[in-house]
Amino acid sequence: MKKCLACLMLTVAALLLLCACKREEEHSTVIRMGGFPNVTHVQALVARHMSRHGEGWFERYLPGYTIEWYTYNAGPTAMEALFGRTVDLTYVGPSPALNAYAVSAGREVRLLAGAVNGGAALMVAPDSGIEYPADFKGRSIATPQLGNTQDVSCRAWLGKNGLSCTLEGGGDCRVSPTPNAMQLQLMKQGDIAACWTVEPWVSRLELMAGARVMVEEPDVVTTVLTARVGWLRRHPREAAIMMRAHRELTAWIVNHPEEAQRRVTEELSELTQAPFDPELVRSAWKRLKLTVEIDRQGLQQFVDDAVGCGLLDSMPALDGMMYKPEQN
């Protein structure tokens, strides 16, 4: 009897704590946002720089609110943070967002807007001798993280060109998940023959290792803005304002490229704790296409590619992933 009572008291306490956390979240004036130290996350870098200098972009749309910024190196990690409720909104690549939507059976993730298309490429080492897809047999290709957008693009491209590459490491060639910051050194050492990565790491390999572009998809979706459903349901007004602020920030960046590049360079220097060459940002900028539109056809292609690579089994209807305030 005492044991049952103790269990009941613990259950009640847990429920009270959960309710308290929900009430705290409902009235919280802190919005937690994620982004990567990539130029393809330009909106996040510019807004974070503004926040750090007391001139926050999103903050001016929501007076009295604080934006807390979190940095992730690749999409799967950002989606883990979303699931763990340690971040409310995050800029991320489409593949991890789609995977998170599928894994949660459509319950946890919503897509708010597009952000950047392009800015990704397959780079081959200058002395690799690689000219054609068949030349990758027996070679190693780096991608930022297993299941991230470039990883899916790489595996899908290899498959479409008749090359097998299994998740267990077998097949004609090896795809090696490698943090972007390590790819330059590994390529110079000859440990990898190529990288499928994003800006500014594409330009870094090009300018500092003599790597050349073998595949570039300038119109492919690279970055989107997502949010967790729990936060959206409790903060529909704030969500609508954040979406408008994102749209207007994107327009501001397009109309102020030089200032935006300066802010991106300074923020990358801050995040990497090392001076960042402005030339890398200028070079990367040429490959970016900023947008707030959601490319539904492009998203479906990522779904098809992920299924084909064995990274995804099935996907709920994509319509449910698009954030509709009246339904969420």
KATA-V176196 format. One record per pair of residues at least 24 apart in sequence whose C-alpha atoms are under 10 Angstrom apart, sorted by the first residue. I is the first residue (numbers start at 1). J is the second residue. If there is no record, write none. Layout:
i;j
I;J
I;J
This chain:
i;j
22;230
22;231
22;234
23;234
25;230
25;231
25;234
25;235
26;230
26;231
26;233
26;234
26;235
27;234
27;235
28;65
28;66
28;235
29;62
29;63
29;64
29;65
29;66
29;67
29;238
30;64
30;65
30;66
30;67
30;68
30;88
31;58
31;59
31;65
31;66
31;67
31;68
31;69
31;87
31;88
31;89
31;231
31;238
31;242
32;66
32;67
32;68
32;69
32;70
32;85
32;86
32;87
32;88
32;89
32;90
33;67
33;68
33;69
33;70
33;71
33;82
33;86
33;87
33;88
33;89
33;90
33;91
33;225
33;226
33;227
34;68
34;69
34;70
34;71
34;72
34;78
34;79
34;81
34;82
34;86
34;87
34;88
34;89
34;90
34;91
34;92
34;225
34;226
34;227
35;69
35;70
35;71
35;72
35;73
35;74
35;75
35;78
35;89
35;90
35;91
35;92
35;223
35;225
36;70
36;71
36;72
36;73
36;74
36;75
36;78
36;90
36;91
36;92
36;93
36;268
36;271
37;71
37;72
37;73
37;74
37;180
37;199
37;200
37;264
37;267
37;268
37;269
37;270
37;271
37;272
38;72
38;73
38;74
38;119
38;180
38;198
38;199
38;200
38;201
38;264
38;268
38;281
38;284
39;116
39;119
39;198
39;199
39;200
39;201
39;261
39;264
39;265
39;268
39;280
39;281
39;282
39;284
39;285
39;288
40;91
40;92
40;93
40;115
40;116
40;117
40;118
40;119
40;120
40;198
40;199
40;200
40;222
40;223
40;224
40;284
40;285
40;287
40;288
40;289
40;290
41;91
41;92
41;93
41;115
41;116
41;198
41;199
41;222
41;223
41;224
41;225
41;264
41;290
42;91
42;115
42;116
42;223
42;250
42;253
42;260
42;261
42;263
42;264
42;285
42;288
42;290
43;91
43;115
43;116
43;223
43;225
43;246
43;247
43;249
43;250
43;252
43;253
43;260
43;264
43;290
44;69
44;70
44;71
44;90
44;91
44;115
44;225
44;246
44;249
44;264
44;267
45;69
45;71
45;260
45;261
45;263
45;264
45;265
45;266
45;267
45;268
45;271
46;249
46;250
46;253
46;259
46;260
46;261
46;262
46;263
46;264
46;265
46;266
46;267
46;268
47;246
47;249
47;260
47;263
47;264
47;267
48;263
48;264
48;267
49;260
49;262
49;263
49;264
49;265
49;266
49;267
49;268
49;270
50;263
50;267
52;267
57;242
57;245
57;246
57;248
57;249
58;241
58;242
58;243
58;244
58;245
58;246
58;249
59;242
59;245
60;245
61;238
61;241
61;242
61;244
61;245
62;238
62;241
62;242
62;245
65;238
71;271
73;144
73;145
73;179
73;180
73;181
74;144
74;145
74;146
74;147
74;148
74;149
74;150
74;179
74;180
75;100
75;144
75;145
75;146
75;147
75;148
75;149
75;223
76;100
76;145
76;146
76;147
76;148
76;149
77;145
77;148
79;108
79;109
79;226
79;227
79;228
81;228
82;108
82;109
82;226
82;227
82;228
82;229
83;108
83;109
83;228
83;229
84;228
85;228
85;230
85;231
87;227
87;228
87;231
88;226
88;227
88;228
88;229
88;230
88;231
88;232
89;225
89;226
89;227
89;228
89;229
89;231
89;232
89;239
89;242
90;223
90;224
90;225
90;226
90;227
90;228
91;115
91;116
91;223
91;224
91;225
91;226
91;227
92;148
92;149
92;222
92;223
92;224
92;225
92;226
93;148
93;149
93;150
93;221
93;222
93;223
93;224
93;225
93;226
94;148
94;149
94;150
94;220
94;221
94;222
94;223
94;224
94;225
94;226
94;298
94;299
94;302
94;303
95;147
95;148
95;149
95;150
95;151
95;152
95;153
95;221
95;222
95;223
95;299
95;301
95;302
95;303
95;305
95;306
95;311
95;312
96;146
96;147
96;148
96;149
96;152
96;302
97;148
97;149
97;223
97;224
97;225
97;226
97;227
97;321
98;149
98;299
98;300
98;302
98;303
98;306
98;312
98;315
98;316
98;318
98;321
99;147
99;148
99;302
99;303
99;306
99;311
99;312
99;313
99;314
99;315
100;315
101;228
101;315
101;316
101;317
101;318
101;320
101;321
102;303
102;312
102;313
102;314
102;315
102;316
102;317
102;318
102;321
103;312
103;313
103;314
103;315
103;316
104;315
104;316
105;314
105;315
105;316
105;317
106;229
106;315
106;316
106;317
106;318
106;320
106;321
107;228
107;229
107;230
107;316
107;320
107;321
108;227
108;228
108;229
108;230
108;231
108;321
109;226
109;227
109;228
109;229
109;230
109;232
109;320
109;321
109;322
109;323
110;225
110;226
110;227
110;228
110;229
110;232
110;318
110;320
110;321
110;322
110;323
110;324
110;328
111;224
111;225
111;226
111;227
111;228
111;229
111;294
111;318
111;320
111;321
111;322
111;323
111;324
112;224
112;225
112;226
112;227
112;239
112;240
112;242
112;243
112;246
112;292
112;293
112;294
112;321
112;322
112;323
112;324
113;223
113;224
113;225
113;226
113;243
113;244
113;246
113;247
113;291
113;292
113;293
113;294
113;295
113;322
113;323
114;221
114;222
114;223
114;224
114;225
114;226
114;246
114;247
114;250
114;290
114;291
114;292
114;293
114;294
114;295
115;221
115;222
115;223
115;224
115;225
115;246
115;247
115;250
115;289
115;290
115;291
115;292
115;293
115;294
116;219
116;220
116;221
116;222
116;223
116;224
116;225
116;250
116;287
116;288
116;289
116;290
116;291
116;292
116;293
116;294
117;217
117;218
117;219
117;220
117;221
117;222
117;223
117;224
117;287
117;288
117;289
117;290
117;291
117;292
117;293
117;295
118;198
118;199
118;216
118;217
118;218
118;219
118;220
118;221
118;222
118;223
118;286
118;287
118;288
118;289
118;290
119;197
119;198
119;199
119;200
119;201
119;202
119;203
119;216
119;217
119;218
119;219
119;220
119;221
119;222
119;223
119;284
119;285
119;286
119;287
119;288
119;289
120;149
120;150
120;153
120;196
120;197
120;198
120;199
120;200
120;201
120;202
120;203
120;213
120;215
120;216
120;217
120;218
120;219
120;220
120;221
120;222
120;284
120;287
120;288
121;150
121;153
121;154
121;195
121;196
121;197
121;198
121;199
121;201
121;202
121;203
121;212
121;213
121;214
121;215
121;216
121;217
121;218
121;287
122;150
122;153
122;154
122;194
122;195
122;196
122;197
122;198
122;202
122;211
122;212
122;213
122;214
122;215
122;216
122;217
123;193
123;194
123;195
123;196
123;197
123;198
123;201
123;202
123;203
123;205
123;206
123;210
123;211
123;212
123;213
123;214
123;215
123;216
124;187
124;192
124;193
124;194
124;195
124;196
124;205
124;206
124;209
124;210
124;211
124;212
124;213
124;214
124;215
125;184
125;187
125;188
125;190
125;192
125;193
125;194
125;195
125;205
125;206
125;209
125;210
125;211
125;212
125;213
126;187
126;188
126;193
126;194
126;206
126;209
126;210
126;211
126;212
127;187
127;188
127;190
127;193
127;210
127;211
128;187
128;190
128;192
128;193
128;194
128;211
129;193
130;193
130;194
130;214
131;214
132;161
132;214
133;157
133;158
133;160
133;161
133;162
133;163
133;214
134;158
134;161
134;162
134;163
134;172
134;173
135;173
136;163
136;172
136;173
136;174
136;193
136;194
137;163
137;164
137;165
137;171
137;172
137;173
137;174
138;171
138;172
138;173
138;174
138;193
139;172
139;173
139;174
139;175
139;191
139;192
139;193
139;194
140;172
140;173
140;174
140;175
140;176
140;190
140;191
140;192
140;193
140;194
140;195
141;173
141;174
141;175
141;176
141;177
141;178
141;183
141;187
141;191
141;192
141;193
141;194
141;195
141;196
142;174
142;175
142;176
142;177
142;178
142;179
142;180
142;182
142;183
142;186
142;187
142;191
142;192
142;193
142;194
142;195
142;196
142;197
143;175
143;176
143;177
143;178
143;179
143;180
143;183
143;194
143;195
143;196
143;197
143;198
144;176
144;177
144;178
144;179
144;180
144;181
144;182
144;183
144;195
144;196
144;197
144;198
145;175
145;176
145;177
145;178
145;179
145;180
145;197
146;175
146;176
146;177
146;178
146;311
147;177
147;306
147;309
147;311
147;312
148;177
149;196
149;197
149;198
149;221
149;222
149;223
149;302
149;306
150;195
150;196
150;197
150;198
150;222
151;175
151;176
151;177
151;195
151;196
151;197
151;306
151;309
152;196
152;302
152;303
152;305
152;306
152;307
152;308
152;309
152;310
152;311
153;196
153;197
153;217
153;220
153;301
153;302
153;305
153;306
153;309
154;195
154;196
154;197
154;215
154;305
154;309
155;196
155;305
155;306
155;308
155;309
155;310
155;311
156;302
156;304
156;305
156;306
156;307
156;308
156;309
157;215
157;305
157;309
158;309
159;305
159;308
159;309
160;305
160;308
164;309
165;309
166;309
166;310
167;309
167;310
167;311
181;272
184;208
184;209
184;211
185;209
187;211
198;222
198;284
198;287
199;280
199;281
199;283
199;284
199;285
199;287
199;288
200;268
200;279
200;280
200;281
200;282
200;283
200;284
200;285
200;287
201;280
201;281
201;284
202;280
202;283
202;284
202;287
203;279
203;280
203;281
203;282
203;283
203;284
203;285
203;287
204;277
204;279
204;280
204;281
204;283
204;284
205;280
206;280
206;283
207;279
207;280
207;283
208;280
216;287
217;287
218;287
218;288
218;289
219;287
219;288
219;289
219;295
219;298
220;289
220;295
220;298
220;299
220;301
220;302
221;289
221;291
221;294
221;295
221;296
221;297
221;298
221;299
221;302
222;288
222;289
222;298
223;290
223;291
223;292
224;291
224;292
224;293
224;294
224;295
225;292
225;294
226;321
226;322
226;323
227;323
229;321
229;323
229;328
230;328
231;328
232;323
232;324
232;325
232;328
233;325
233;326
233;327
233;328
234;328
235;325
236;324
236;325
236;326
236;328
237;325
239;323
239;325
240;324
240;325
243;292
246;292
247;291
247;292
247;293
248;292
250;290
250;291
250;292
251;290
251;291
251;292
253;290
254;289
254;290
254;291
257;282
257;285
258;282
261;285
294;322
296;322
